[in-house]
């Protein structure tokens, strides 16, 4: 493998082209980094959208949502017509009593995330727990939806 090195510096014209291309790439990355679910939830009027991971095993589906800085009583979970909705509000607490604030980057406000559940979920056995800013919702599957072995008999 050959490697070529050079000490030439790009001209001002080349710098402008590279900077423009870099900015275009940055804008595209920002626009495309939002998942479709986040666009849908943002369209519902949510001010922020917590990240949610969804896992499935043979016996259950698990939703794990990051809700930093919230209390369990600030979160509402509802189920209606196979739609599970996580809803809540993260309140902003002013930490500094000062005249000048240079930047607020943390997200605050209301949120709502809705998930369509398959018919295999046992709605009566859903459990939710909240620990250290993480909400875990366990959705057990009904017994008939779980995989099972069927013995083969001879004749």
VMD Tcl script that draws the C-alpha trace (Angstrom):
set ca {
  {0.00 0.00 0.00}
  {1.32 3.44 -0.94}
  {0.70 6.56 1.08}
  {1.23 10.01 -0.35}
  {1.70 12.98 1.92}
  {1.90 16.61 0.97}
  {2.48 19.89 2.71}
  {0.35 21.94 0.33}
  {-2.30 24.06 1.99}
  {-5.71 24.45 0.34}
  {-6.36 27.79 -1.27}
  {-9.06 30.13 0.09}
  {-11.31 29.00 -2.74}
  {-10.83 25.34 -1.81}
  {-11.39 26.15 1.86}
  {-14.74 27.74 0.97}
  {-15.82 24.70 -1.04}
  {-14.75 22.31 1.72}
  {-16.50 24.38 4.39}
  {-19.68 24.52 2.32}
  {-19.61 20.74 1.73}
  {-18.95 20.14 5.41}
  {-21.91 22.35 6.36}
  {-24.19 20.53 3.90}
  {-23.13 17.18 5.42}
  {-23.79 18.52 8.92}
  {-27.28 19.73 7.95}
  {-28.12 16.39 6.34}
  {-26.88 14.49 9.40}
  {-29.02 16.64 11.68}
  {-32.10 16.23 9.49}
  {-31.74 12.48 9.04}
  {-30.68 11.62 12.58}
  {-34.25 11.86 13.87}
  {-36.09 8.58 13.64}
  {-39.57 8.49 12.06}
  {-41.08 7.75 15.48}
  {-39.58 10.95 16.82}
  {-41.04 12.96 13.92}
  {-44.47 11.44 14.57}
  {-44.36 12.17 18.28}
  {-43.08 15.70 17.68}
  {-46.02 16.27 15.34}
  {-48.36 15.40 18.23}
  {-47.20 18.51 20.06}
  {-44.58 16.95 22.30}
  {-41.93 19.39 23.43}
  {-39.38 16.63 23.85}
  {-39.31 12.95 23.03}
  {-37.62 10.51 25.39}
  {-35.61 7.67 23.87}
  {-37.29 4.26 24.10}
  {-35.73 0.85 23.40}
  {-38.04 -2.07 22.56}
  {-36.97 -5.68 23.18}
  {-38.81 -8.93 22.52}
  {-38.23 -12.41 23.88}
  {-40.29 -15.58 23.65}
  {-42.30 -14.65 26.73}
  {-42.51 -10.84 26.72}
  {-42.00 -7.46 25.08}
  {-40.11 -4.87 27.09}
  {-40.07 -1.09 26.64}
  {-37.23 0.82 28.31}
  {-37.57 4.63 28.32}
  {-35.03 7.20 29.49}
  {-36.75 9.81 31.65}
  {-33.92 11.58 33.46}
  {-34.84 14.09 36.12}
  {-38.43 12.90 36.41}
  {-40.31 11.28 39.27}
  {-42.48 8.19 38.91}
  {-45.61 10.21 39.74}
  {-44.88 12.48 36.73}
  {-45.34 9.55 34.32}
  {-48.68 8.17 33.13}
  {-49.10 4.88 31.26}
  {-52.38 4.03 29.56}
  {-53.65 1.20 27.36}
  {-56.60 1.56 25.02}
  {-57.43 -0.52 21.93}
  {-53.94 -2.10 21.81}
  {-52.30 1.35 22.00}
  {-49.90 1.78 24.90}
  {-49.20 5.45 25.65}
  {-46.41 6.82 27.83}
  {-47.12 10.41 28.80}
  {-45.65 12.88 31.24}
  {-44.01 16.19 31.93}
  {-40.46 17.05 32.83}
  {-40.51 20.32 34.72}
  {-37.71 22.84 34.45}
  {-36.13 23.75 37.74}
  {-33.97 26.86 37.78}
  {-30.75 25.80 39.41}
  {-29.03 29.15 39.39}
  {-30.54 32.39 40.60}
  {-28.62 34.70 38.32}
  {-29.43 37.48 35.90}
  {-27.58 35.94 32.99}
  {-28.11 32.46 31.62}
  {-25.72 31.54 28.85}
  {-27.34 28.36 27.61}
  {-30.17 25.89 28.29}
  {-29.54 22.60 26.48}
  {-31.58 20.15 28.53}
  {-35.06 19.35 27.25}
  {-38.16 20.09 29.33}
  {-41.90 19.96 28.83}
  {-44.56 17.42 28.05}
  {-44.12 14.23 26.05}
  {-46.27 11.44 24.69}
  {-45.09 8.22 23.06}
  {-47.61 5.75 21.66}
  {-46.90 2.13 20.71}
  {-49.21 -0.28 18.88}
  {-49.17 -3.61 20.69}
  {-49.60 -6.96 19.00}
  {-52.57 -9.11 19.95}
  {-50.20 -11.53 21.68}
  {-49.74 -9.21 24.71}
  {-51.56 -10.11 27.94}
  {-52.97 -6.66 28.79}
  {-53.97 -7.72 32.31}
  {-50.40 -8.64 33.29}
  {-48.53 -5.49 32.18}
  {-46.06 -4.21 34.80}
  {-44.08 -0.97 35.00}
  {-41.19 0.06 37.24}
  {-39.19 3.25 37.45}
  {-35.61 3.25 38.75}
  {-32.89 5.90 38.46}
  {-34.54 7.78 35.59}
  {-35.35 4.67 33.56}
  {-38.91 3.43 33.05}
  {-39.27 -0.26 32.20}
  {-42.63 -1.56 30.98}
  {-42.93 -5.36 30.75}
  {-45.64 -6.68 28.45}
  {-46.02 -10.45 28.95}
  {-47.30 -12.49 26.02}
  {-50.36 -14.68 26.40}
  {-49.60 -18.37 26.78}
  {-51.02 -19.34 23.39}
  {-48.67 -16.90 21.62}
  {-45.51 -18.37 23.13}
  {-43.51 -20.85 21.07}
  {-43.85 -24.44 22.18}
  {-42.73 -27.85 21.08}
  {-45.30 -30.25 19.73}
  {-44.39 -33.91 20.23}
  {-44.64 -36.21 17.25}
  {-46.08 -39.64 17.94}
  {-45.92 -42.72 15.79}
  {-48.72 -44.59 14.55}
}
mol new
graphics top color blue
foreach p $ca { graphics top sphere $p radius 0.5 }
foreach p [lrange $ca 0 end-1] q [lrange $ca 1 end] { graphics top cylinder $p $q radius 0.2 }
display resetview
